[in-house]
């Protein structure tokens, strides 16, 4: 068991490249589970945001929830905000 833990700790330092578009919803085609094994941050118009559901770097937008409102399937209602988007590893 220690060999498996050692192998995973060495691969933890190798972080995958951040994609152009990423979503936290596992049902989305833009969800990449390997990215969420690491702590990532999103900077929108110069300020770090902690409530981003989805982003697109090339198109310059993020999706954030609107309050605590959810749809009939329990997913948060989101709004698209346009501006300068930067994704990074913390």
FENDACOR-V907668 format. One record per residue. SS is DSSP state (A for helix, B for strand, O for the rest). BURIAL is 1 if it has 16 or more other C-alpha atoms within 10 Angstrom, else 0. Layout:
BEGIN
ss,burial
SS,BURIAL
SS,BURIAL
END
This chain:
BEGIN
ss,burial
O,0
A,0
A,0
A,0
A,0
A,0
A,0
A,0
A,0
A,0
A,0
A,0
O,0
O,0
O,0
O,0
O,0
O,0
O,0
O,0
B,1
B,1
B,1
O,1
O,0
O,0
O,0
O,0
O,0
O,1
O,1
O,1
O,0
O,0
A,1
A,0
A,0
O,0
O,0
B,0
B,0
B,1
B,1
B,1
O,0
O,0
B,0
B,0
B,0
O,0
O,0
B,1
B,1
B,1
B,1
B,1
O,1
O,0
O,0
O,1
B,1
B,1
B,1
B,1
B,1
B,0
B,0
B,0
B,0
B,0
O,0
O,0
O,0
O,0
O,0
B,1
B,0
B,1
B,0
B,0
B,0
B,0
O,0
O,1
B,1
B,1
B,1
B,0
B,0
O,0
END
